[in-house]
């Protein structure tokens, strides 16, 4: 009886240890080194860069978990989202993002744009549909359309496309940590593992910034 109890206790301790200490992320499996590291736009804070596309089903599926994870981001890290543009039909989504950002509406409407495409099956790439949808959200339609069609928004969208190309991004959602490390759910194999790896890469970037370098595995 005692032996059985001891075995049960040992198994419970091992189980708790596994929960407390996720498997270490390995280069080449869970993440990769960026072949051409880029300067970050977050200054002293560790940059967590996400490339996405509003019409991407994987980005849409990841969004709830990503939002929850971002709320727990360390104080020395800062998230930055960049809509990728791989084809002409990706440009409208990028312009939507940057227009909402400039209008201060991202926190209210970012998730709703995903829902419009994936739940309501609306084609927000159609300017008429987009304008009508924005008006229903209480957005000044004329102001939105003026910004959306402006040179500045087009330029920002193109800069995002160039950044994705600089990092060698070929699919979304994809993440870059501090301009040096890239990972994605397709690399980690699952959404929970993705967030574990992102957490570890933030720690890795923090250590490297402070000079406490640890050899990659």
Secondary structure, DSSP 4 states (H G I P E B T S, - for coil): -HHHHHHHHHHHHHHHHHHHSPPPP-BTTTBEE-TT----SSTTSEEEEEEE-TT-HHHHHHHHHHHHHHTT--TTEEEEEEE--SSGGGHHHHHHHHHHHHTT-HHHHHHHHHHHHHTS---TTSHHHHHHHHHHTT--HHHHHHHHTSHHHHHHHHHHHHHHHHHT--SSSEEEETTTEEE-HHHHSSHHHHHHHHHHHHHHHHHHHTT------
